[in-house]
Amino acid sequence: RWGGGGGCEWVELATSGPAVKRAHHSGGVVSDATLLIFSGQDETLITRRTLSSLDLRTATWSSVPLPTDTPPHPSPRIDGAAAAVRGVGLVVFGGVGEDFGFV
Protein backbone atom coordinates (compact mmCIF):
# COMPACT_ATOMS: atom_id res chain seq x y z
CA ARG A 1 0.00 0.00 0.00
CA TRP A 2 1.34 3.36 -0.99
CA GLY A 3 1.04 5.84 1.84
CA GLY A 4 1.17 8.90 -0.40
CA GLY A 5 3.59 10.60 1.99
CA GLY A 6 6.65 9.15 0.32
CA GLY A 7 6.53 5.75 1.99
CA CYS A 8 4.90 2.40 1.52
CA GLU A 9 4.17 -0.66 3.61
CA TRP A 10 3.09 -4.26 3.04
CA VAL A 11 -0.34 -5.04 4.40
CA GLU A 12 -2.01 -8.45 4.32
CA LEU A 13 -5.52 -8.03 2.99
CA ALA A 14 -8.15 -10.37 4.44
CA THR A 15 -10.40 -11.28 1.50
CA SER A 16 -13.62 -13.21 0.98
CA GLY A 17 -15.18 -14.94 -2.00
CA PRO A 18 -13.87 -17.64 -4.34
CA ALA A 19 -10.20 -16.64 -4.43
CA VAL A 20 -7.99 -18.70 -6.72
CA LYS A 21 -4.41 -19.62 -5.95
CA ARG A 22 -2.21 -18.71 -8.90
CA ALA A 23 1.44 -18.43 -9.87
CA HIS A 24 2.88 -16.91 -13.06
CA HIS A 25 -0.36 -14.96 -13.67
CA SER A 26 -0.93 -11.54 -15.22
CA GLY A 27 -2.99 -8.76 -13.74
CA GLY A 28 -3.66 -5.10 -13.26
CA VAL A 29 -5.89 -2.55 -11.59
CA VAL A 30 -8.46 -1.59 -14.24
CA SER A 31 -10.56 0.93 -12.29
CA ASP A 32 -10.44 2.78 -9.00
CA ALA A 33 -11.27 -0.40 -7.14
CA THR A 34 -10.97 -3.47 -9.41
CA LEU A 35 -7.97 -5.76 -9.73
CA LEU A 36 -8.15 -8.36 -12.52
CA ILE A 37 -6.01 -11.53 -12.52
CA PHE A 38 -5.78 -13.56 -15.76
CA SER A 39 -4.69 -17.16 -16.23
CA GLY A 40 -1.56 -18.58 -14.54
CA GLN A 41 -0.77 -21.93 -12.98
CA ASP A 42 -2.80 -23.45 -10.18
CA GLU A 43 -1.40 -25.32 -7.18
CA THR A 44 -1.02 -28.49 -9.33
CA LEU A 45 1.08 -26.52 -11.89
CA ILE A 46 -1.65 -26.77 -14.54
CA THR A 47 -2.04 -23.65 -16.67
CA ARG A 48 -5.61 -22.41 -16.29
CA ARG A 49 -7.67 -20.02 -18.42
CA THR A 50 -9.49 -17.99 -15.79
CA LEU A 51 -10.26 -14.38 -15.01
CA SER A 52 -10.73 -13.31 -11.40
CA SER A 53 -11.70 -9.94 -10.01
CA LEU A 54 -10.90 -8.47 -6.61
CA ASP A 55 -13.03 -5.55 -5.46
CA LEU A 56 -10.46 -3.47 -3.59
CA ARG A 57 -13.13 -1.61 -1.60
CA THR A 58 -14.80 -4.72 -0.18
CA ALA A 59 -11.85 -7.17 -0.52
CA THR A 60 -14.18 -9.64 -2.27
CA TRP A 61 -13.05 -12.02 -5.02
CA SER A 62 -15.33 -13.09 -7.86
CA SER A 63 -14.95 -15.18 -10.99
CA VAL A 64 -15.44 -13.39 -14.32
CA PRO A 65 -16.83 -15.48 -17.21
CA LEU A 66 -14.63 -15.65 -20.31
CA PRO A 67 -15.96 -16.25 -23.84
CA THR A 68 -15.61 -19.86 -24.92
CA ASP A 69 -17.47 -20.24 -28.18
CA THR A 70 -16.46 -17.32 -30.39
CA PRO A 71 -12.82 -16.92 -31.44
CA PRO A 72 -10.68 -15.08 -30.90
CA HIS A 73 -10.62 -15.59 -27.18
CA PRO A 74 -7.66 -15.42 -24.83
CA SER A 75 -5.67 -18.61 -24.52
CA PRO A 76 -4.40 -19.86 -21.17
CA ARG A 77 -0.85 -18.75 -20.45
CA ILE A 78 1.79 -18.11 -17.85
CA ASP A 79 4.30 -15.28 -17.59
CA GLY A 80 2.46 -12.91 -19.93
CA ALA A 81 2.77 -9.16 -19.56
CA ALA A 82 -0.34 -7.17 -18.64
CA ALA A 83 -1.24 -3.51 -18.53
CA ALA A 84 -4.41 -1.74 -17.48
CA VAL A 85 -5.43 0.62 -20.30
CA ARG A 86 -8.00 3.30 -19.53
CA GLY A 87 -11.16 2.82 -21.60
CA VAL A 88 -10.02 -0.64 -22.74
CA GLY A 89 -9.42 -2.84 -19.69
CA LEU A 90 -6.68 -5.37 -19.09
CA VAL A 91 -4.40 -5.97 -22.08
CA VAL A 92 -2.37 -9.20 -21.91
CA PHE A 93 0.49 -9.85 -24.29
CA GLY A 94 2.71 -12.86 -24.85
CA GLY A 95 3.61 -15.51 -22.35
CA VAL A 96 3.93 -19.27 -22.48
CA GLY A 97 0.96 -21.46 -23.44
CA GLU A 98 -0.21 -24.85 -22.18
CA ASP A 99 2.21 -26.58 -24.56
CA PHE A 100 5.08 -24.42 -23.22
CA GLY A 101 5.38 -22.63 -26.58
CA PHE A 102 5.35 -18.85 -26.83
CA VAL A 103 1.94 -17.23 -27.44
N, CA, C and O atoms as a DFTB+ gen file, in Angstrom:
412 C
 N C O
     1  1       0.859      -1.163       0.000
     2  2       0.000       0.000       0.000
     3  2       0.895       1.212       0.000
     4  3       1.836       1.317       0.787
     5  1       0.591       2.111      -0.882
     6  2       1.337       3.359      -0.994
     7  2       0.724       4.368      -0.052
     8  3      -0.474       4.644      -0.120
     9  1       1.541       4.921       0.830
    10  2       1.038       5.840       1.836
    11  2       0.812       7.240       1.327
    12  3       0.147       8.035       1.991
    13  1       1.356       7.569       0.148
    14  2       1.166       8.899      -0.398
    15  2       2.104       9.931       0.195
    16  3       2.313      10.986      -0.404
    17  1       2.669       9.655       1.349
    18  2       3.585      10.596       1.985
    19  2       5.039      10.243       1.729
    20  3       5.926      10.628       2.492
    21  1       5.279       9.509       0.653
    22  2       6.650       9.151       0.318
    23  2       7.060       7.780       0.809
    24  3       8.193       7.363       0.569
    25  1       6.185       7.069       1.485
    26  2       6.527       5.749       1.987
    27  2       5.502       4.719       1.584
    28  3       4.425       5.052       1.088
    29  1       5.845       3.470       1.800
    30  2       4.901       2.398       1.524
    31  2       5.084       1.318       2.570
    32  3       6.093       1.285       3.274
    33  1       4.110       0.442       2.665
    34  2       4.166      -0.657       3.613
    35  2       3.418      -1.849       3.027
    36  3       2.509      -1.680       2.214
    37  1       3.800      -3.046       3.437
    38  2       3.092      -4.257       3.040
    39  2       2.000      -4.527       4.052
    40  3       2.240      -4.520       5.259
    41  1       0.797      -4.764       3.554
    42  2      -0.341      -5.043       4.403
    43  2      -1.042      -6.281       3.872
    44  3      -1.386      -6.341       2.692
    45  1      -1.258      -7.274       4.736
    46  2      -2.007      -8.451       4.316
    47  2      -3.488      -8.102       4.298
    48  3      -4.036      -7.609       5.284
    49  1      -4.124      -8.362       3.169
    50  2      -5.523      -8.030       2.987
    51  2      -6.372      -9.278       3.204
    52  3      -6.241     -10.254       2.466
    53  1      -7.228      -9.252       4.199
    54  2      -8.148     -10.365       4.440
    55  2      -9.273     -10.273       3.410
    56  3     -10.003      -9.283       3.371
    57  1      -9.411     -11.303       2.579
    58  2     -10.401     -11.277       1.504
    59  2     -11.466     -12.338       1.719
    60  3     -11.307     -13.246       2.535
    61  1     -12.555     -12.208       0.972
    62  2     -13.616     -13.210       0.978
    63  2     -13.961     -13.531      -0.472
    64  3     -13.490     -12.871      -1.398
    65  1     -14.786     -14.551      -0.650
    66  2     -15.177     -14.938      -2.000
    67  2     -14.291     -16.047      -2.535
    68  3     -13.359     -16.487      -1.862
    69  1     -14.583     -16.499      -3.751
    70  2     -13.868     -17.639      -4.344
    71  2     -12.486     -17.262      -4.899
    72  3     -12.284     -17.225      -6.113
    73  1     -11.554     -16.986      -4.005
    74  2     -10.196     -16.639      -4.435
    75  2      -9.534     -17.851      -5.074
    76  3      -9.762     -18.984      -4.649
    77  1      -8.725     -17.617      -6.085
    78  2      -7.988     -18.698      -6.724
    79  2      -6.510     -18.532      -6.409
    80  3      -5.984     -17.420      -6.383
    81  1      -5.858     -19.650      -6.174
    82  2      -4.407     -19.625      -5.950
    83  2      -3.747     -19.698      -7.314
    84  3      -4.047     -20.594      -8.103
    85  1      -2.854     -18.766      -7.596
    86  2      -2.207     -18.706      -8.904
    87  2      -0.737     -18.336      -8.766
    88  3      -0.334     -17.620      -7.849
    89  1       0.042     -18.843      -9.701
    90  2       1.438     -18.434      -9.874
    91  2       1.621     -18.111     -11.350
    92  3       0.905     -18.651     -12.192
    93  1       2.548     -17.258     -11.668
    94  2       2.880     -16.906     -13.057
    95  2       1.695     -16.300     -13.801
    96  3       1.570     -16.480     -15.013
    97  1       0.832     -15.591     -13.097
    98  2      -0.356     -14.965     -13.671
    99  2      -0.041     -13.548     -14.155
   100  3       1.060     -13.036     -13.953
   101  1      -1.027     -12.933     -14.792
   102  2      -0.934     -11.539     -15.217
   103  2      -2.082     -10.788     -14.572
   104  3      -3.127     -11.375     -14.291
   105  1      -1.902      -9.508     -14.335
   106  2      -2.994      -8.759     -13.742
   107  2      -2.747      -7.269     -13.743
   108  3      -1.661      -6.797     -14.082
   109  1      -3.774      -6.540     -13.359
   110  2      -3.663      -5.095     -13.264
   111  2      -4.917      -4.493     -12.658
   112  3      -5.986      -5.103     -12.667
   113  1      -4.768      -3.291     -12.134
   114  2      -5.894      -2.545     -11.587
   115  2      -6.545      -1.790     -12.736
   116  3      -5.926      -0.908     -13.332
   117  1      -7.803      -2.134     -13.051
   118  2      -8.465      -1.591     -14.241
   119  2      -9.457      -0.474     -13.938
   120  3      -9.995       0.134     -14.863
   121  1      -9.707      -0.197     -12.674
   122  2     -10.557       0.926     -12.291
   123  2     -10.107       1.373     -10.912
   124  3      -9.114       0.869     -10.388
   125  1     -10.822       2.306     -10.327
   126  2     -10.438       2.781      -9.002
   127  2     -10.387       1.670      -7.964
   128  3      -9.652       1.766      -6.982
   129  1     -11.164       0.620      -8.181
   130  2     -11.270      -0.400      -7.136
   131  2     -11.374      -1.822      -7.658
   132  3     -11.922      -2.677      -6.962
   133  1     -10.869      -2.116      -8.864
   134  2     -10.970      -3.474      -9.405
   135  2      -9.612      -3.965      -9.889
   136  3      -8.986      -3.362     -10.761
   137  1      -9.175      -5.072      -9.302
   138  2      -7.967      -5.764      -9.727
   139  2      -8.390      -7.000     -10.507
   140  3      -9.176      -7.804     -10.007
   141  1      -7.878      -7.164     -11.728
   142  2      -8.154      -8.360     -12.524
   143  2      -6.905      -9.230     -12.571
   144  3      -5.793      -8.726     -12.727
   145  1      -7.097     -10.548     -12.435
   146  2      -6.014     -11.529     -12.525
   147  2      -6.389     -12.513     -13.624
   148  3      -7.456     -13.126     -13.573
   149  1      -5.506     -12.669     -14.632
   150  2      -5.780     -13.560     -15.763
   151  2      -4.832     -14.740     -15.771
   152  3      -3.622     -14.581     -15.608
   153  1      -5.384     -15.915     -15.960
   154  2      -4.688     -17.163     -16.226
   155  2      -3.660     -17.485     -15.149
   156  3      -3.854     -17.109     -13.993
   157  1      -2.583     -18.163     -15.493
   158  2      -1.563     -18.584     -14.539
   159  2      -1.666     -20.068     -14.237
   160  3      -2.529     -20.770     -14.764
   161  1      -0.772     -20.530     -13.380
   162  2      -0.771     -21.935     -12.980
   163  2      -1.428     -22.084     -11.614
   164  3      -1.256     -21.252     -10.723
   165  1      -2.194     -23.180     -11.475
   166  2      -2.805     -23.447     -10.181
   167  2      -1.828     -24.225      -9.298
   168  3      -0.675     -24.433      -9.675
   169  1      -2.291     -24.651      -8.130
   170  2      -1.398     -25.323      -7.185
   171  2      -0.899     -26.677      -7.672
   172  3       0.033     -27.229      -7.087
   173  1      -1.506     -27.237      -8.746
   174  2      -1.016     -28.492      -9.327
   175  2      -0.108     -28.232     -10.532
   176  3       0.289     -29.169     -11.224
   177  1       0.219     -26.965     -10.780
   178  2       1.080     -26.518     -11.888
   179  2       0.425     -26.666     -13.256
   180  3       1.117     -26.703     -14.273
   181  1      -0.902     -26.751     -13.289
   182  2      -1.651     -26.774     -14.541
   183  2      -1.966     -25.332     -14.923
   184  3      -2.425     -24.548     -14.093
   185  1      -1.718     -24.990     -16.182
   186  2      -2.039     -23.648     -16.666
   187  2      -3.536     -23.546     -16.891
   188  3      -4.116     -24.335     -17.637
   189  1      -4.157     -22.570     -16.242
   190  2      -5.612     -22.412     -16.287
   191  2      -6.001     -21.140     -17.023
   192  3      -5.294     -20.135     -16.953
   193  1      -7.114     -21.186     -17.720
   194  2      -7.671     -20.018     -18.422
   195  2      -8.818     -19.467     -17.579
   196  3      -9.970     -19.869     -17.743
   197  1      -8.496     -18.560     -16.693
   198  2      -9.488     -17.990     -15.792
   199  2      -9.286     -16.478     -15.704
   200  3      -8.213     -15.953     -16.000
   201  1     -10.338     -15.808     -15.294
   202  2     -10.259     -14.378     -15.007
   203  2     -10.937     -14.152     -13.661
   204  3     -12.109     -14.483     -13.482
   205  1     -10.199     -13.593     -12.728
   206  2     -10.730     -13.314     -11.396
   207  2     -10.668     -11.822     -11.139
   208  3      -9.801     -11.118     -11.657
   209  1     -11.601     -11.355     -10.332
   210  2     -11.700      -9.940     -10.009
   211  2     -11.683      -9.774      -8.494
   212  3     -12.363     -10.500      -7.769
   213  1     -10.900      -8.813      -8.029
   214  2     -10.899      -8.466      -6.611
   215  2     -11.395      -7.038      -6.474
   216  3     -10.781      -6.101      -6.985
   217  1     -12.522      -6.882      -5.773
   218  2     -13.030      -5.553      -5.464
   219  2     -12.179      -5.013      -4.322
   220  3     -12.242      -5.531      -3.207
   221  1     -11.394      -3.988      -4.582
   222  2     -10.459      -3.468      -3.589
   223  2     -11.146      -2.697      -2.474
   224  3     -10.542      -2.461      -1.428
   225  1     -12.380      -2.306      -2.676
   226  2     -13.125      -1.609      -1.602
   227  2     -13.685      -2.594      -0.582
   228  3     -13.670      -2.331       0.620
   229  1     -14.182      -3.740      -1.075
   230  2     -14.802      -4.718      -0.185
   231  2     -13.911      -5.926       0.074
   232  3     -14.244      -6.762       0.915
   233  1     -12.789      -6.037      -0.627
   234  2     -11.853      -7.168      -0.521
   235  2     -12.551      -8.491      -0.850
   236  3     -12.322      -9.509      -0.196
   237  1     -13.405      -8.454      -1.876
   238  2     -14.175      -9.639      -2.267
   239  2     -13.749     -10.108      -3.654
   240  3     -13.740      -9.331      -4.609
   241  1     -13.395     -11.394      -3.751
   242  2     -13.049     -12.019      -5.019
   243  2     -14.310     -12.505      -5.731
   244  3     -15.288     -12.894      -5.093
   245  1     -14.268     -12.476      -7.057
   246  2     -15.328     -13.093      -7.857
   247  2     -14.709     -13.624      -9.146
   248  3     -13.665     -13.152      -9.596
   249  1     -15.372     -14.606      -9.721
   250  2     -14.946     -15.176     -10.991
   251  2     -15.637     -14.415     -12.115
   252  3     -16.825     -14.103     -12.023
   253  1     -14.892     -14.118     -13.174
   254  2     -15.439     -13.392     -14.321
   255  2     -15.521     -14.364     -15.495
   256  3     -14.503     -14.941     -15.876
   257  1     -16.713     -14.562     -16.084
   258  2     -16.831     -15.485     -17.215
   259  2     -16.024     -15.001     -18.421
   260  3     -16.004     -13.810     -18.734
   261  1     -15.370     -15.932     -19.081
   262  2     -14.629     -15.645     -20.309
   263  2     -15.379     -16.266     -21.482
   264  3     -16.024     -17.302     -21.319
   265  1     -15.305     -15.648     -22.669
   266  2     -15.955     -16.250     -23.839
   267  2     -15.307     -17.585     -24.182
   268  3     -14.091     -17.745     -24.081
   269  1     -16.140     -18.540     -24.591
   270  2     -15.605     -19.858     -24.921
   271  2     -15.959     -20.313     -26.319
   272  3     -15.323     -21.221     -26.854
   273  1     -16.971     -19.694     -26.924
   274  2     -17.472     -20.237     -28.182
   275  2     -17.140     -19.400     -29.415
   276  3     -17.294     -19.882     -30.537
   277  1     -16.694     -18.178     -29.238
   278  2     -16.458     -17.315     -30.386
   279  2     -14.998     -16.856     -30.415
   280  3     -14.600     -16.012     -29.612
   281  1     -14.195     -17.406     -31.339
   282  2     -12.819     -16.921     -31.438
   283  2     -12.795     -15.497     -31.979
   284  3     -13.753     -15.128     -32.658
   285  1     -11.807     -14.686     -31.743
   286  2     -10.678     -15.081     -30.900
   287  2     -11.007     -14.885     -29.422
   288  3     -11.714     -13.950     -29.046
   289  1     -10.497     -15.757     -28.620
   290  2     -10.618     -15.588     -27.181
   291  2      -9.244     -15.841     -26.573
   292  3      -8.412     -16.521     -27.173
   293  1      -9.008     -15.304     -25.400
   294  2      -7.662     -15.419     -24.830
   295  2      -7.319     -16.863     -24.475
   296  3      -8.125     -17.585     -23.889
   297  1      -6.122     -17.260     -24.841
   298  2      -5.673     -18.614     -24.524
   299  2      -5.019     -18.617     -23.139
   300  3      -4.493     -17.598     -22.691
   301  1      -5.056     -19.772     -22.467
   302  2      -4.398     -19.861     -21.170
   303  2      -2.899     -19.670     -21.334
   304  3      -2.314     -20.101     -22.328
   305  1      -2.282     -19.021     -20.352
   306  2      -0.848     -18.748     -20.452
   307  2      -0.262     -18.460     -19.089
   308  3      -0.977     -18.160     -18.133
   309  1       1.047     -18.558     -19.019
   310  2       1.788     -18.112     -17.846
   311  2       2.796     -17.069     -18.294
   312  3       3.177     -17.017     -19.464
   313  1       3.217     -16.253     -17.371
   314  2       4.296     -15.283     -17.586
   315  2       4.036     -14.275     -18.704
   316  3       4.981     -13.779     -19.317
   317  1       2.766     -13.967     -18.975
   318  2       2.460     -12.906     -19.928
   319  2       2.622     -11.549     -19.265
   320  3       2.647     -11.444     -18.038
   321  1       2.729     -10.530     -20.069
   322  2       2.771      -9.158     -19.558
   323  2       1.361      -8.583     -19.631
   324  3       0.619      -8.872     -20.569
   325  1       0.990      -7.770     -18.646
   326  2      -0.342      -7.171     -18.636
   327  2      -0.241      -5.697     -18.284
   328  3       0.633      -5.275     -17.527
   329  1      -1.152      -4.932     -18.849
   330  2      -1.236      -3.507     -18.527
   331  2      -2.707      -3.118     -18.501
   332  3      -3.496      -3.560     -19.336
   333  1      -3.056      -2.295     -17.539
   334  2      -4.406      -1.745     -17.482
   335  2      -4.432      -0.509     -18.367
   336  3      -3.648       0.418     -18.162
   337  1      -5.327      -0.489     -19.350
   338  2      -5.425       0.620     -20.296
   339  2      -6.787       1.288     -20.112
   340  3      -7.830       0.657     -20.278
   341  1      -6.755       2.560     -19.771
   342  2      -8.003       3.302     -19.529
   343  2      -8.921       3.223     -20.743
   344  3      -8.481       3.450     -21.870
   345  1     -10.177       2.907     -20.523
   346  2     -11.157       2.816     -21.597
   347  2     -11.131       1.498     -22.342
   348  3     -12.005       1.238     -23.169
   349  1     -10.135       0.655     -22.062
   350  2     -10.020      -0.644     -22.743
   351  2     -10.178      -1.781     -21.746
   352  3     -11.004      -2.671     -21.951
   353  1      -9.411      -1.765     -20.685
   354  2      -9.420      -2.839     -19.693
   355  2      -8.033      -3.408     -19.541
   356  3      -7.042      -2.687     -19.663
   357  1      -7.955      -4.690     -19.278
   358  2      -6.679      -5.368     -19.094
   359  2      -6.187      -5.905     -20.433
   360  3      -6.880      -6.687     -21.084
   361  1      -5.008      -5.491     -20.840
   362  2      -4.399      -5.967     -22.077
   363  2      -3.287      -6.936     -21.692
   364  3      -2.372      -6.579     -20.950
   365  1      -3.371      -8.166     -22.202
   366  2      -2.374      -9.198     -21.906
   367  2      -1.643      -9.528     -23.193
   368  3      -2.262      -9.725     -24.239
   369  1      -0.318      -9.587     -23.110
   370  2       0.490      -9.852     -24.292
   371  2       1.507     -10.941     -23.981
   372  3       2.135     -10.948     -22.923
   373  1       1.652     -11.864     -24.935
   374  2       2.712     -12.860     -24.852
   375  2       2.525     -13.853     -23.724
   376  3       1.429     -14.028     -23.192
   377  1       3.611     -14.489     -23.381
   378  2       3.611     -15.507     -22.349
   379  2       3.890     -16.874     -22.930
   380  3       4.296     -17.006     -24.085
   381  1       3.668     -17.881     -22.120
   382  2       3.926     -19.269     -22.477
   383  2       2.620     -20.033     -22.351
   384  3       1.971     -19.982     -21.306
   385  1       2.225     -20.746     -23.410
   386  2       0.959     -21.463     -23.436
   387  2       1.024     -22.816     -22.751
   388  3       2.045     -23.203     -22.184
   389  1      -0.098     -23.526     -22.821
   390  2      -0.208     -24.849     -22.178
   391  2       0.823     -25.844     -22.708
   392  3       1.243     -26.749     -21.987
   393  1       1.227     -25.677     -23.962
   394  2       2.211     -26.584     -24.564
   395  2       3.647     -26.089     -24.342
   396  3       4.591     -26.651     -24.897
   397  1       3.805     -25.054     -23.545
   398  2       5.080     -24.417     -23.218
   399  2       5.732     -23.733     -24.416
   400  3       6.932     -23.462     -24.408
   401  1       4.928     -23.456     -25.453
   402  2       5.381     -22.627     -26.575
   403  2       4.973     -21.181     -26.332
   404  3       4.044     -20.909     -25.572
   405  1       5.670     -20.258     -26.979
   406  2       5.347     -18.845     -26.825
   407  2       4.014     -18.534     -27.495
   408  3       3.711     -19.066     -28.563
   409  1       3.215     -17.665     -26.862
   410  2       1.943     -17.235     -27.444
   411  2       1.995     -15.742     -27.719
   412  3       1.023     -15.170     -28.212
